[in-house]
Amino acid sequence: MSGLENQQSDKSLHNEIGLLRQRIAELEANQAGQAATNYADFLFKNSGETILIIDPYTMKILDANPNAARRLGYRRSEMRQMALDEIEMPRLLNAEDAETTWQSSASGTYFYEGQYRHKDGTLIPVEVSSRLIFWEGQDVLVNFARDIRWRKEAELALRQVNNSLEQQVRERTAELAAEKEKLEAVLGTIVEAVTMTDTEHQVLYVNKGFATVTGFSQAEALAARFDTFFDLTAQERQAQADAFGLGLAWSGEVTGRRKDGRSYPTVLTMVPIQNENGKITGYVTSHQDISRFQALDKAQYSFITNVTHQLRTPLTNIKLYTNLLEDSLTEGKPRHYLNVLLSQAERLEHLVQDILELASLDSSNNVLSWREMNVAEMVFQICQGNQARAQQKRQTLRCNIQDNVPLIMGDPTRLRQAIGEILDNAFTYTPTEGHIQVAVAAPVEDDRQWITMTVSDDGPGISEEEQAHIFERFFRGALAEQGHLSGTGLGLCISQQIAQAHHGHLTLHSERGAGASFTIWLPVDVS
């Protein structure tokens, strides 16, 4: 074989190899296309979504997958050539629909929410993704529809909850506004000056009464610190700090300052505002000018003092001349009449003295001498001084004083008077051969050190009904009235006011037929 023949043979072989490769490529492409077609058919038939193949020009359904036929209640053969609008409800592009409609710029897929109508007429909310593709030699629309009934139900429930919450917020806002208006109306009409401050005492709010009392306008008050409106002593500031440290309110009589520089007496009350954790976040205060009350108090005291002094003069003369007549008469009815007259004069004199004492205690001069004193020694001397009285009435008077009783600040004269009034009651109501005990102790109650002075007797006791009135002025129990026992009904009231003037109090413990115990409580930490 020549060389020319060999070259021709090689060329023919190469051509055959090329044709063979081309055929192999075509076969592989056909197989790939067939595989893709088979995969698409598989998804179409077995997808859980509703899939519709639609002619984009006539908008008729070309085919529907089995799931679409099942969910819409048709056979697949029925759905072929049905118009899309027989299934898909027309949409009104309102603002809500616009929010649920959009188109992907990347794939060209159109997304929207709508409603498909079941064969029985039921409307099914669906989310549709629609895309135009070329399939089997023609343009078709492929609609994938997902049933979103559960989501719509959840959205409806959420909207209802939101609407309900909005309604509640509107109602609550209206209630708060109404309450605010009421509060403003109340605060605007009361004569007391009311303020609200933060923890640094910067003023946050004042009512109209504040401007009336102080002369400062609301704008001037809000630009100032609360402390600038009052002259507080170091002792008063410390008392405030102690009360606020315990989360308690504080109240005291202090001096206020008006805008014009004048001072005025006032009772200031400060209440801490606390959050849910108990932390103080601010203060609410109230005060008022008590100048006129002090003037009335002074006038009342002057009136009572003048009246009692006017009564004392004729009483003194009545007693004097009664005693002179008594000396000249030795027996018979005239002497008896004189004794009754003298007894009533002494009773009236005692009543006048008690009224004068009450007037003094009601006034600002209720404590005349404030100094350090030894309560234990005072009570011992009182007991010693009353032993003769107890022996005369054939009664036993005991004194029981605890060791190491601390000293306190007080008015010894007033405290002697308080114990004396209670002892008078004990001597009056304790029977012959009865027992009276005066005790002094230093207990700790509510984390506070106290000194107590207790007068106990084994008399008839006080009924529960009478205990509710025992400290009222001029109150006398049934036994006093029935037994015609002397007294004005002012003694215990005087003792109570003396205890209160010392920042303490007077308590009673008694049972009918088991005697009575009166205790004066005096705090040690008052200076």
Secondary structure, DSSP 4 states (H G I P E B T S, - for coil): --HHHHHHHHHHHHHHHHHHHHHHHHHHHHHHHHHHHHHHHHHHHH-SSEEEEE-TTT-BEEEE-HHHHHHHT--HHHHTT-BGGGTBPP----HHHHHT-EE-TTT--EEEEEEEEPTTS-EEEEEEEEEEEEETTEEEEEEEEEE-HHHHHHHHHHHHHHHHHHHHHHHHHHHHHHHHHHHHHHHHH-SSEEEEE-TT-BEEEE-HHHHHHH---HHHHHTSBGGGGEE--HHHHHHHHHHHHTT--EEEEEEEE-TTS-EEEEEEEEEEEE-TTS-EEEEEEEE-B-HHHHHHHHHHHHHHHHHHHHHHHHHHHHHHHHHHHHHH--SHHHHHHHHHHHHHHHHHHHHHHHHHHHHHHHSTTS----EEE-HHHHHHHHHHHTHHHHHHTT-EEEEEE-TTPPPEEE-HHHHHHHHHHHHHHHHHHSPTT-EEEEEEE--EETTEEEEEEEEEE-SS---HHHHTTTTSTT---HHHHHTT----S-HHHHHHHHHHHTT-EEEEEE-TTS-EEEEEEEETT--
